[in-house]
Amino acid sequence: MNKILSISIAAYNVGDVLSRTIDSILKCQLKESIQIIVVNDGSKDSTIQVAESYQEKFPSIVTVIDKKNGGYGSTINASIKVATGKYYRLLDGDDEFISENLDKYISFLERVDSDIVVSPYYRYYFEEEKMDLIDRHDIPKVVPIKELNSVLDIQNPELCYRTSLLRSNPIEISEHIFYTDNEFVFIPLIYSETIVKFSDPIYKYWIGGNDQSVSINGRIKHYKDSELVEKKLIKSYSDNIDLIAQDFYKKTSLQKMLYNLANYQFANYLLLDKPNRKEIIEFDEYIKCNNPELYLDLSQNSKRVKMLRKMKFHFLPTFHKMMRKVVENEQFNG
């Protein structure tokens, strides 16, 4: 049976919650139209046993890839190679899909013809037991990206790509580092031409815990990874500028993503107990040499970057104290 949707589940040490994740998909009536690809990324717990038990019970739906640890990006690369669905999207091993909306979603994907399908999602703050609906797009029909009337700001829980687009273009996600979900949003968008929205939420994104890569501790621990990802995306933008420049909204959307990630990275440097001036200057010079437009945008619109450059990247301990308070306040307020 032809599959409509391939769902790649990145599974690393999620043996205690993986059943919840997979069951959220299997509850829908059209589950035979779905391919669930569970990529065990070198887990040391019961993840592989749980995954294989589902493969044994649902062999026409569940495919298991058991591999050495390579990070989130490696799970994407591995699953794209075996994906058979018309569309492809990601699901973290400790998140869920909204089961009651999946049947309508599958029917929608079967009918639609678009490179990108976005949909609302829920942020679930499990420590506070509260849930926020994130619904930010208004694209009720398939439209060329170049004909949009606003800049795209897409996040992974909203995103679904046409599988053939991922296969027919040079899309390879970095391995052995964090923050590669940004690559999955950014790089395929370079080659995408059309987009549409499915109106109901599909994804339930669990947020909480001090060990997440977006927590202060995670940002400090993995700040070099976010630097590598931003540099890679700046290079991808530069390498494909002839293609990107033909489409104003695509160009503007990609530049906005680069701006947000660069601003985030400058904040990461300042979160370190001892910010490294040489390291920050090198990153700033990389932006200046490889994307002058982004460099100027940061000078004009980022207060932190404007101040850092004005002070010639001195007084970093003072900036560190200020940034720590800012980020703590952001996380406290969700």
Disulfide bonds with the S-S distance in Angstrom:
none
